[in-house]
């Protein structure tokens, strides 16, 4: 079962840095994400969703499997190319995850110029992921975590804000 966590930041740049760190954590297999979205509340009050493409991840996975299958048939490059293309297509067509309407409603509660990172986490190693995100501060505005886990996350974010 996946957990939804939304953390608010003062600006879009900070949210983008957090997403970048989460991408590195995912590449290091420290976290497994089902969805990742940045919600920005612009100065004029409008809410915009920034959804990083999952096509790249699909292409990488497809290339790996395609290469392995290609090795079996002594055509690894052809297998990688076919696997990457099908993986990218599958990643681009997949829009499973957090409901856009829900994210926009929560985004309307952000202060103008603020942003929030929404992540749907299927699996993580908290002792490795927390240091990656706590350095940016932030405030948990929504989560499906247990009370204890949410308090631990909020405390880690708060510690950075006061440091």
C-alpha positions as CSV (number, residue, x, y, z in Angstrom):
1,X,0.0,0.0,0.0
2,X,1.3,3.4,-1.0
3,X,1.4,6.5,1.3
4,X,0.6,10.0,0.1
5,X,2.7,12.9,1.5
6,X,2.4,16.5,0.6
7,X,5.0,19.0,1.8
8,X,4.7,22.8,1.3
9,X,7.6,25.1,0.6
10,X,8.0,28.8,0.3
11,X,8.8,28.8,-3.4
12,X,8.9,26.7,-6.5
13,X,12.7,26.5,-6.7
14,X,12.9,24.8,-3.3
15,X,10.3,22.3,-4.4
16,X,12.2,21.6,-7.5
17,X,15.4,20.9,-5.5
18,X,13.5,18.4,-3.3
19,X,12.2,16.6,-6.4
20,X,15.7,16.5,-7.8
21,X,16.9,14.9,-4.6
22,X,14.0,12.4,-4.6
23,X,15.0,11.5,-8.2
24,X,18.5,10.7,-7.0
25,X,17.1,8.7,-4.0
26,X,14.9,6.7,-6.4
27,X,17.9,6.0,-8.7
28,X,19.8,4.8,-5.6
29,X,16.8,2.5,-4.7
30,X,16.2,4.4,-1.4
31,X,12.6,5.2,-2.3
32,X,10.1,3.9,-4.8
33,X,7.6,6.4,-6.0
34,X,4.2,5.7,-7.7
35,X,3.6,9.4,-8.4
36,X,5.5,12.7,-8.0
37,X,3.9,16.2,-8.6
38,X,4.9,19.7,-7.8
39,X,1.9,22.0,-7.2
40,X,2.7,25.7,-7.6
41,X,0.5,28.6,-6.5
42,X,1.4,31.5,-8.7
43,X,1.5,35.1,-7.6
44,X,-1.8,35.7,-9.4
45,X,-3.4,32.9,-7.3
46,X,-3.7,30.3,-10.1
47,X,-2.6,26.8,-9.3
48,X,-0.4,24.9,-11.7
49,X,0.6,21.2,-11.6
50,X,4.1,20.3,-12.7
51,X,4.2,16.5,-13.4
52,X,7.7,15.2,-14.2
53,X,7.5,12.7,-17.1
54,X,7.7,9.1,-16.2
55,X,8.8,8.3,-19.8
56,X,12.5,8.4,-18.9
57,X,12.1,5.8,-16.1
58,X,10.1,3.6,-18.4
59,X,12.6,3.9,-21.2
60,X,15.5,3.0,-18.8
61,X,13.6,0.0,-17.5
62,X,12.5,-1.0,-21.0
63,X,16.1,-0.8,-22.3
64,X,17.4,-3.0,-19.5
65,X,14.8,-5.7,-20.1
66,X,15.0,-5.4,-23.9
67,X,18.8,-5.7,-23.7
68,X,18.5,-8.9,-21.6
69,X,16.0,-10.4,-23.9
70,X,18.1,-9.3,-26.9
71,X,21.1,-11.1,-25.4
72,X,19.1,-14.3,-25.4
73,X,18.4,-13.9,-29.2
74,X,21.9,-12.5,-29.9
75,X,20.6,-9.1,-30.8
76,X,21.1,-7.0,-27.6
77,X,21.1,-3.5,-29.3
78,X,17.9,-4.2,-31.2
79,X,16.3,-5.6,-28.0
80,X,17.4,-2.5,-26.1
81,X,16.0,-0.1,-28.7
82,X,12.6,-1.9,-28.8
83,X,12.6,-2.2,-25.0
84,X,13.4,1.5,-24.5
85,X,10.7,2.6,-27.0
86,X,8.0,0.5,-25.5
87,X,9.1,1.5,-21.9
88,X,9.0,5.2,-22.8
89,X,5.6,4.8,-24.4
90,X,4.2,3.0,-21.4
91,X,5.7,5.6,-19.0
92,X,4.2,8.5,-21.0
93,X,0.8,7.0,-21.1
94,X,0.6,6.1,-17.4
95,X,-1.1,8.7,-15.3
96,X,-1.9,6.7,-12.2
97,X,-1.5,8.3,-8.9
98,X,-2.8,11.3,-7.0
99,X,-6.0,12.9,-8.2
100,X,-5.3,16.2,-10.0
101,X,-8.5,17.9,-8.6
102,X,-7.4,17.0,-5.0
103,X,-3.9,18.5,-5.6
104,X,-5.4,21.7,-7.1
105,X,-7.7,22.1,-4.1
106,X,-4.9,21.7,-1.7
107,X,-2.7,24.0,-3.8
108,X,-5.3,26.8,-3.4
109,X,-4.4,26.8,0.3
110,X,-0.8,27.6,-0.4
111,X,0.4,31.1,-0.1
112,X,0.9,32.9,-3.4
113,X,4.4,32.1,-4.8
114,X,4.5,28.9,-2.7
115,X,4.7,25.3,-3.9
116,X,4.2,21.8,-2.6
117,X,5.6,18.4,-3.5
118,X,3.2,15.6,-3.6
119,X,4.6,12.1,-3.5
120,X,2.9,8.7,-3.6
121,X,5.5,6.5,-1.9
122,X,5.2,2.7,-2.3
123,X,8.4,1.9,-0.4
124,X,11.3,3.8,1.2
125,X,14.2,3.7,3.5
126,X,13.4,6.6,5.8
127,X,16.9,6.9,7.4
128,X,18.3,7.5,4.0
129,X,15.5,9.6,2.5
130,X,14.9,12.0,5.4
131,X,18.3,13.7,5.2
132,X,17.8,14.3,1.5
133,X,14.6,16.2,2.0
134,X,14.8,17.6,5.5
135,X,17.6,20.0,4.6
136,X,15.0,22.1,2.7
137,X,12.6,22.5,5.6
138,X,9.0,22.6,4.6
139,X,5.7,21.7,6.3
140,X,3.6,18.6,6.0
141,X,0.2,19.7,4.7
142,X,-1.3,16.3,4.1
143,X,-0.3,12.7,4.5
144,X,-1.6,9.2,4.9
145,X,1.3,8.2,7.1
146,X,0.7,6.9,10.6
147,X,0.6,9.6,13.3
148,X,4.1,8.6,14.5
149,X,5.6,8.6,11.0
150,X,4.1,12.0,10.2
151,X,5.4,13.5,13.5
152,X,8.8,12.1,12.7
153,X,8.8,13.6,9.3
154,X,7.5,17.0,10.5
155,X,10.1,17.1,13.3
156,X,12.9,16.4,10.8
157,X,11.6,19.3,8.6
158,X,11.2,21.6,11.5
159,X,14.7,20.9,12.8
160,X,16.2,22.2,9.6
161,X,14.0,25.3,9.7
162,X,15.3,26.2,13.1
163,X,18.9,25.3,12.3
